[in-house]
């Protein structure tokens, strides 16, 4: 009842941990069997290893958190050599998230990861708000985003999902541009740029000053953007932004998301994903529907 098919992804349920909120799975594997998940989105990979930004690089708010990690990761070669092998034992499609400083870097990282048999799809991160070069620039201009999408599509052996930034004037323009450039799907939304101020030190809490806001605070923005984008594209949307419960998942699917990623909630409760998956069944009964896919079809295109 919970299973679904998306480009490159045969999922037993619509739930996946969001990029950057699950590392490469090691820590969560000590809590539950990762094969329970619909898919797993890995932390962004870049060409070279990255140490990330200076600390403090996380700050909490009443309804969410901000981070300015700065794409910390061991680099694509090390990810392939060390992080992918332990994930082989789980029966779950892996989505590799790709970031870069230039088109060439994105293309090279996407090519390497898409050649891995273990990788089912690529997620293109054109929306990291925390790096000086090659984060959000690729995701705020429609022509730049489309050009990158086309190049990565040409280099990738696997379907490409483009992760959209909410920090734009028109999310629908961005969505349509990357769809026309060949994107197989969208994932949205990434974090909203924000700031936390400390009145005692009289300075912003984050060393980087600004960071990406995630968690329940951004859920209504995510729902609005997914709803608007779903009306004007015909590729599937992986929805995310403040999801903490099965009810949130239902709401995202009614807005037009075909699958749903859980991000910040994993830090609050490591069992967030399995709990949501477990609760979804009861929601189908309550809504008198046979298959989870009915939710999306019913809402897609009015
Ligand atoms: C980072 C990347 C993101 O895409 C995001 O939304 C927040 C943080 C990062 O690694 O800094």
Boltz pocket constraint, residues with backbone or C-beta under 6 A from the ligand:
constraints:
  - pocket:
      binder: B
      contacts: [[A, 20], [A, 67], [A, 68], [A, 69], [A, 70], [A, 71], [A, 72], [A, 125], [A, 127], [A, 128], [A, 129], [A, 130], [A, 131], [A, 190], [A, 191], [A, 212]]
      max_distance: 6.0
